[in-house]
Every structure is written in structure tokens, then in C-alpha cells.
Amino acid sequence: MTPGISVPPGIPSGIVAALGLTQIIGYGTLYYSFSILAPGMATDLGLSVAQVFGVFSASLFVGGLSAAYIGRWMDRFGAAMVMTVGSILSALALLLCAWSPSIAVFATSIVLLEVASGMVQYQAAFAALVESRPKAASRSITYLTLIAGFASTIFWPIAAGLREHLSWREIYVAYAALNLLVCLPLHYWIMRSRRSEARVFAPEDREAVVGALPAEVRRRGMRLVSLAFALQGFTLSAMLTHMVPMLGTIGFGAAAVVIGSLFGPSQVLSRLINMAFGKNLSPPALATLSAALIVAAVVILGLSGTWLPGAAAFAICLGLGSGINSIAQGSLPLWLFGSLGYGAITGRMAATRLAAGATAPFIFSVLMERFGINVALLANALLGAVGMAAFVAVTASTRPLKEQVSRKDG
């Protein structure tokens, strides 16, 4: 685990550490590197950069549609088994993309990459932790996101450095090897260890978690949470996909990678702060805070222009908001709806979030090309603000239960 951090007893530290490594590789190879490698892909395939991001957006949409099915598979077969199969699919899709002789094959491989992403990234990792120990899942999710927060910090510079010496095809071959030789064995080990781990943990720690939402408002709560995560997913997807190229266009040149590298440590910092001071914040309040930080980041970048401290503040605020958002994606559904059927519930939410986020890279690219970066940032901030309002409404939905508990205590 991360040095200097005391792990509470009962958290499956081995599983959390293994998942932390696979999440760094999964997000780094399947998501964060794409924006840096996209110009090379466009040149090689005879496409514009906007068209390449159009393919990426379409693949995110298909990946979003598959998320609900993947969630049901996790409830039926186990999240670790789904992640094991997903590692194989990730490697095969990366190899297919590296080989792709035509635009059609390239597009197909990118779609497969996004389906595989849903099988190996946070949605599946959170479900694996809930399956392992429902009562400790919220704490385990925080520790997992603390480790995985270094994915962008590690892989943006790696992709930029490799691009100077290798083609994007060769880089994807190396990424396939990472998924096959590192992630696959670890996911298989987690799958095999679940039975032995169950004998070690106390029975009460494996009891189901009961959701905080009253039955009569669960449907409304599901709609509000799905909407909020969808809009936040759109805002984050647009920013993360275009961060380094956008900062370069604004005028920061080679410093764009350095500025973007502040994002990862800020994610980690937000999780450390949450671990130390966020115990009294409910998951809905935590989600609202994450949305506010993301909106603030977009507004800061729009107002600061080429001012370097402003760009740094943008990357830091975005990292803080994204870090908390990752925790909320796992802990908020568990807190609201409980652990029974967690895979299917988070799968439906992920489907909405990914489908909305799928359009972000392409739409944001078009907005920047036609109307300029400031207009694109303003539109993104407005959508993020609506998402923040939806999280506030979710918090209000839990009040009937709180009032009921207060009456019983009285």
C-alpha cells in the first residue's frame, strides 16, 4: 500500500494493492494515452484529429451501452472473473488496433477497447471490493482510488516519451503486453483468492449493506444519480481527453504535459484529505463537492487564459474533483441502494454516464474548432453545474429517511 498510510484492520489490502496496479495500467493504456497518440493515429490513417476523436466518442458510447450487461455479468459470475476475461480482451483489442490496416478495423478495435475498459476499470474493481467485503467496501474503494490516482501522472509522460521513439502502433503492442502479463495474472489471482479470503474475514463483515434511500424514492434517486454522474462524466471526459493538447493550443507548449501531470497528484491529495477529514461527509455531499470542484476548474481555465498559475490551479482543481468523483462513483450507489445487486445498479449508472461522456471528446473538439476554447469551456461548465444541482437533489432525497430515524430516536 501507499507508504505512511495505516490500513484499517479488515480491509483486503492484498486485493486493494493488486487492483490499484491493474487500475493504473488499465486507465493508462486504455484511456489516458489516447489524446497524446491521437495525432499520430490521424496522420497514419489519413484522418483529421476530430475524426479520430469521433471514432473514440462512438466507442465510448458503445462501451456505455455494454456497461449494464457487464454489471449483470458481475453479479452472476463475479467481478474478478469478468476482470480476468477483460484483461484478455484488452490485450487482443490493443493488438488489433496496432495491426489495423484500415479505418474500419481501427474503429472496430477502438470499440472493443471500450467494452474491455468496462470489464477492467473502476466499475468492475469497485464491484470486486463490494463482493469481497461489503461492510469495508467504502473504505477499500477510497484506498483503491488513492493508488489508481497516479495513472495519468504515470502514463501521460510515458506516452509522450514513447511517442518520440516509437510509433503509436508499437506503443499499443507494448500496452497489450502490460495487460496480458501484469493485469491478467493479478485478476486471476483475485478470482482464485475470493474463497480463501472469505474464510479469513469475520462473518459480520460480509453482511449485506442496506441502502439509505427509502423504497418510495429509490426510483427518483436512481434517475437523479444517473443524471448527475452522466453530466459530470461529460465534463470530465471532455477535459481529460483534451487536457494536454488543449493546454498546448492555449499557449503553454511543452509545459502542457507538466501542467497536466499535476492532475494525478491532485487526485491522490483529494483522497488523502477525504480519508483524514471526510468521515463526517455523506457520499451525496462528497459527490456534490466533487462536482463543484470540477466546475470551478473549468471556469478558472476559461478566465485565466495563458496565465501559468491559472492553468496549474485548473489542473489541481480538476484533479481534486475527479479524485473525489471516483470515490463517489463507488460509495454513493452503495450508500443509497445497498450491496445487493450492486453490479447491476452501478452498471446501469455507468451506462448512462459513459453514454453521455462518449459524446464529450467529439463535441468538445468541434466546439473548440468552430467557436474557440472559451465557448467550449463555458458550455462544459454549465453542464457541470446542472450535474452539481442533481447531486444536491439526491441529498434532499435522503431527508425522509433521516427524519424517520430522528423520530425513532426521539
ABEGO torsion letter per residue (X at the ends): XBBGBBBBBGBBAAAAAAAAAAAAAAAAAAAAAAAAAAAAAAAAAGBBAAAAAAAAAAAAAAAAAAAAAAAAAAAAAEAAAAAAAAAAAAAAAAAAAAABABAAAAAAAAAAAAAAAAAABAAAAAAAAAAABAAAAAAAAAAAAAAAAAAAAAAAAAAAAAAAABBAAAAAAAAAAAAAAAAAAAAAAAAAAAAAAAAABBAAAABBBBBABBAAAAAAAAAAAAAAAAAAAAAAAAAAAAAAAAAAAAGAEAAAAAAAAAAAAAAAAAAAAAAAAAAABBAAAAAAAAAAAAAAAAAAAAAAEABAAAAAAAAAAAAAAAAAAAAAAAAAAAAAAEABGAAAAAAAAAAAAAAAAAAAAAAAAAAAAAAEAAAAAAAAAAAAAAAAAAAAAAAAAAAAAAAAAAAAAX
